[in-house]
Amino acid sequence: MMRLRADLKADGALFLTTLIWGSTFVIAKDILVRWPPFAYLSFRFGVASLALALLFPRALVRATRDELRAGIILGLLVGGGFALQAIGQVYTTPSKSAFITGLTTPLVPIVAYLFTKARPSVENAVGIILASTGGALILMPHEGGVNTGDLLTLACTICFALHIALMSRYASRYEIKRLTVLQIAMAAICFAILWAFFRLLALEGDGPLAREASPLVWDARICWQLVYLALIATVLTFLLWTWGQARMSATHAAIIFSLEPVFATVFALAVRGSEEWFGARGAVGAMLVLTGVIASEIQWAPRQEGAAAQRRHQKEAEGALEAFSE
């Protein structure tokens, strides 16, 4: 049996974080109807990094060379994940994007296996099978074929899984607030450079990058959406997340976070109506993804591995991740 320490305030903090994250999919979709993906990401992460720098002004000044390297790597991974997710959202629905992104959690043990050769636990394996089956049902529509946006969103889960694996290692070595400022700032810089570059390329043709050269539509709705995504869905959720997760187990946190695609679907159905409905096949797939995420995080039986073996596996994992990050 899994024992979880009851802390209603911490649960509330993570529940609110998950609720906010769930709302971002339908808001981002609305922005991406009118704005090109890299323009949206540049403004969202630019405002967020500026706010974090004002909140923690000494974070960048005191960063060591190793912390800068860690922040750059994490920023590239989280930036790659958000870029693929945003481009994918242009072609898919918010609810499908949320459930596909939810495949990140059961994917983490596979990423860990590639680095360390440590086999996933039984619960990880069951979670991977359930979530993968559910993901296949969501990805494949009734008429056959695969949506391009769904595939791009699926690709983003690889970046996010790598980010989680490396973040767990770096968080034990470096100051978490400094790492956050560095990676958000790095992502913002990359998005701004790519937007400018793709915009220049798009001016000379009418290919798939043509959207990046389209003029930006500024109105009250766009402004509050960007402010919400940058300050509430990025800065505030980080503060709630770090405070809440410090007061509970990682498993307990993961189960709460598994509600994100559920919230995303509720928001999407409320705003966009029946076009967000998966259909019977997709609904079964969504339930399998959710069940797989939860199953992969719950420990079904006490571990039999001794302390010495655990330390050996931890050392092997750190060595493999160290080699990847250099």
C-alpha positions in Angstrom: 0.0 0.0 0.0 1.2 3.5 -0.8 1.4 5.8 2.2 0.9 9.5 1.5 1.2 12.3 4.0 -2.0 14.4 4.1 -1.4 18.0 3.5 -4.5 19.8 2.2 -2.6 23.0 1.5 0.0 21.3 -0.6 -2.7 19.3 -2.3 -4.6 22.5 -3.0 -1.4 24.1 -4.4 -0.8 21.3 -6.9 -4.5 20.9 -7.7 -4.7 24.7 -8.6 -1.4 24.3 -10.6 -2.9 21.4 -12.6 -6.2 23.3 -13.1 -4.3 26.3 -14.5 -2.2 24.1 -16.8 -5.4 22.4 -18.0 -6.8 25.8 -19.0 -3.7 26.7 -21.1 -4.5 24.3 -24.0 -7.7 26.0 -25.1 -6.2 29.5 -24.6 -3.1 28.7 -26.6 -5.2 27.2 -29.4 -7.2 30.5 -29.5 -3.9 32.5 -29.8 -2.5 30.2 -32.4 -5.5 30.7 -34.7 -4.4 34.4 -35.0 -0.7 34.3 -34.2 2.2 32.3 -35.6 3.6 29.7 -33.1 7.0 31.3 -32.5 5.6 34.8 -32.0 3.3 33.4 -29.3 6.1 31.5 -27.6 8.5 34.4 -27.8 6.1 36.8 -26.0 4.9 34.2 -23.5 8.4 33.1 -22.4 9.8 36.6 -22.8 7.3 38.1 -20.3 7.7 35.1 -18.0 11.5 35.3 -17.9 11.3 39.0 -17.3 8.9 38.5 -14.4 11.1 35.7 -12.9 14.2 37.9 -13.2 12.4 40.7 -11.3 11.3 38.2 -8.6 14.8 36.7 -8.3 17.2 39.4 -9.5 20.3 37.7 -8.2 19.6 34.4 -9.9 21.5 35.2 -13.1 24.3 37.1 -11.4 25.2 34.3 -9.0 24.9 31.5 -11.6 28.0 29.3 -11.9 29.4 27.9 -15.1 27.9 24.5 -14.4 24.5 26.1 -13.5 24.6 28.0 -16.8 25.3 24.9 -18.7 22.4 23.0 -16.9 20.1 26.0 -17.5 20.9 26.0 -21.2 20.3 22.3 -21.6 17.0 22.4 -19.7 16.0 25.5 -21.7 16.7 23.8 -25.0 14.7 20.8 -24.0 11.7 22.6 -22.5 11.8 25.0 -25.5 11.8 22.1 -28.0 8.9 20.6 -26.2 6.8 23.7 -26.2 7.7 24.5 -29.8 6.6 21.1 -31.0 3.5 21.3 -28.8 2.5 24.8 -30.1 3.0 23.9 -33.7 1.0 20.7 -33.2 -1.8 22.7 -31.6 -2.3 24.6 -34.9 -3.4 21.3 -36.4 -5.1 19.4 -33.5 -7.6 20.1 -30.8 -6.7 21.3 -27.2 -8.1 18.1 -25.6 -6.2 15.8 -27.9 -3.0 17.8 -27.3 -3.5 17.5 -23.6 -4.0 13.8 -23.5 -1.1 13.1 -25.9 1.2 15.4 -23.8 0.1 13.3 -20.8 2.0 10.4 -22.3 5.2 12.1 -21.0 4.8 10.6 -17.6 4.8 6.9 -18.6 7.5 7.7 -21.2 10.0 8.8 -18.5 10.9 5.2 -17.4 11.7 4.4 -21.1 14.0 7.4 -21.3 15.7 6.3 -18.0 16.2 2.8 -19.4 17.9 4.2 -22.5 20.4 6.0 -20.2 20.9 3.5 -17.4 19.6 0.1 -18.7 17.5 -0.1 -15.5 14.4 -2.0 -16.4 11.0 -0.3 -15.7 9.1 -1.6 -12.7 6.0 -3.8 -13.2 3.8 -0.7 -12.5 5.8 1.3 -15.1 5.4 -1.5 -17.7 1.6 -1.7 -17.1 1.3 2.1 -17.3 3.3 2.2 -20.5 1.1 -0.5 -22.1 -2.1 1.2 -21.1 -1.1 4.7 -22.0 0.4 3.6 -25.3 -2.8 1.7 -26.3 -4.8 4.8 -25.3 -2.5 7.1 -27.2 -2.9 4.9 -30.3 -6.7 5.1 -30.1 -6.5 8.9 -29.8 -3.9 9.3 -32.6 -5.8 7.2 -35.1 -9.2 8.7 -36.2 -12.1 6.6 -37.4 -11.4 7.3 -41.0 -7.7 6.2 -40.8 -4.5 8.2 -41.1 -2.7 10.3 -38.5 -3.1 14.0 -37.8 0.1 15.9 -38.3 -0.5 18.0 -35.2 -1.0 14.8 -33.1 2.4 13.5 -34.3 4.1 16.8 -33.5 2.6 16.8 -30.1 3.7 13.2 -29.6 7.3 14.3 -30.5 7.1 17.0 -27.8 6.7 14.3 -25.1 10.3 13.1 -25.9 11.7 16.5 -25.1 9.6 16.8 -21.9 10.6 13.3 -20.7 14.3 14.1 -21.2 13.7 17.4 -19.4 12.1 15.6 -16.4 15.0 13.1 -16.3 17.7 15.8 -16.3 15.7 18.1 -14.1 15.6 15.5 -11.3 19.4 15.3 -11.5 20.1 19.0 -11.7 17.6 19.9 -8.9 19.6 17.9 -6.4 22.8 19.8 -7.3 21.8 23.4 -8.1 19.4 26.0 -6.7 16.0 25.4 -8.2 14.9 29.0 -8.5 18.2 29.8 -10.4 17.6 26.8 -12.7 14.1 28.0 -13.5 15.1 31.5 -14.4 18.0 30.2 -16.6 15.9 27.7 -18.5 12.9 30.0 -19.1 15.3 32.8 -20.2 17.1 30.4 -22.5 13.9 29.2 -24.0 12.7 32.8 -24.5 16.0 33.7 -26.3 15.7 30.6 -28.6 12.1 31.4 -29.5 12.9 35.0 -30.3 15.9 34.0 -32.5 13.9 31.3 -34.3 10.9 33.7 -34.8 13.1 36.3 -36.4 14.9 33.7 -38.6 11.7 32.0 -39.8 10.1 35.4 -40.4 12.9 36.4 -42.7 12.6 33.1 -44.6 8.9 33.4 -44.8 9.1 36.8 -46.4 10.7 35.2 -49.5 8.2 32.5 -50.1 4.8 31.0 -49.3 5.8 27.7 -47.8 4.8 26.3 -44.4 6.7 29.1 -42.6 4.5 31.8 -44.2 2.5 32.1 -41.0 5.5 33.4 -39.2 5.6 36.5 -41.4 1.9 37.3 -40.8 1.2 40.5 -38.9 0.4 40.2 -35.2 -3.1 41.0 -34.2 -3.2 43.0 -31.0 -6.4 43.4 -29.0 -7.5 43.2 -25.4 -8.1 39.4 -25.6 -4.7 38.6 -27.0 -3.1 40.8 -24.3 -4.8 39.2 -21.3 -4.3 35.7 -22.8 -0.5 36.3 -23.0 -0.4 37.9 -19.6 -2.3 34.9 -18.1 -0.1 32.3 -19.9 3.1 34.1 -18.9 2.4 35.3 -15.3 -0.2 32.9 -14.1 0.4 29.7 -16.1 4.2 29.9 -15.9 5.4 32.1 -13.0 2.7 31.5 -10.5 2.4 27.8 -11.2 6.1 27.4 -10.7 5.9 28.9 -7.3 2.9 26.8 -6.3 4.5 23.7 -7.8 7.8 24.0 -6.0 6.1 24.8 -2.7 3.6 22.1 -2.9 5.8 19.3 -4.2 8.3 19.9 -1.4 5.6 18.7 1.0 4.5 15.5 -0.6 5.9 12.4 -2.4 6.6 12.5 -6.1 4.0 9.8 -6.6 1.3 11.8 -4.9 2.2 14.8 -7.1 2.2 12.8 -10.3 -1.3 11.5 -9.5 -2.6 15.0 -9.1 -0.8 16.1 -12.3 -2.5 13.3 -14.2 -5.7 15.4 -13.9 -4.3 18.0 -16.3 -5.8 16.4 -19.6 -9.1 16.0 -17.8 -9.2 19.7 -16.9 -8.0 20.6 -20.4 -10.9 18.6 -21.9 -13.5 20.2 -19.6 -12.3 23.7 -20.5 -12.1 22.8 -24.2 -15.7 21.4 -24.2 -17.0 24.5 -22.4 -15.3 26.9 -24.8 -15.3 25.1 -28.1 -18.2 22.7 -27.8 -18.8 19.3 -29.4 -15.8 19.7 -31.8 -13.6 18.7 -28.9 -15.4 15.4 -28.3 -13.1 12.4 -29.1 -15.9 10.0 -30.1 -16.3 6.6 -28.4 -13.0 5.3 -29.5 -11.1 8.4 -28.5 -12.9 8.5 -25.1 -11.7 5.0 -24.4 -8.2 6.0 -25.4 -8.3 9.0 -23.1 -9.4 6.8 -20.2 -6.5 4.4 -20.9 -4.0 7.2 -21.0 -5.2 8.5 -17.7 -5.2 5.1 -16.1 -1.8 4.4 -17.5 -0.4 7.6 -16.0 -1.7 6.8 -12.6 -0.7 3.1 -12.8 2.8 4.0 -13.7 3.3 6.1 -10.6 1.6 4.0 -7.9 3.9 1.5 -6.1 2.0 -1.7 -5.9 4.5 -3.6 -3.7 7.5 -2.8 -1.5 10.8 -2.7 -3.3 13.1 -5.7 -2.6 16.2 -3.9 -3.8 18.7 -3.2 -1.1 20.2 0.2 -0.3 23.6 -0.7 -1.9 21.9 -1.6 -5.1 19.8 1.5 -5.1 23.0 3.6 -4.6 24.7 1.7 -7.5 21.7 2.3 -9.8 21.6 6.0 -8.8 25.3 6.4 -9.6 24.9 4.7 -12.9 22.0 7.0 -13.8 23.9 10.1 -12.9 26.9 9.0 -14.9 24.7 8.3 -18.0 22.9 11.6 -17.7 26.2 13.4 -17.1 27.5 12.0 -20.4 24.3 13.0 -22.2 24.5 16.6 -20.9 28.1 17.2 -21.7 
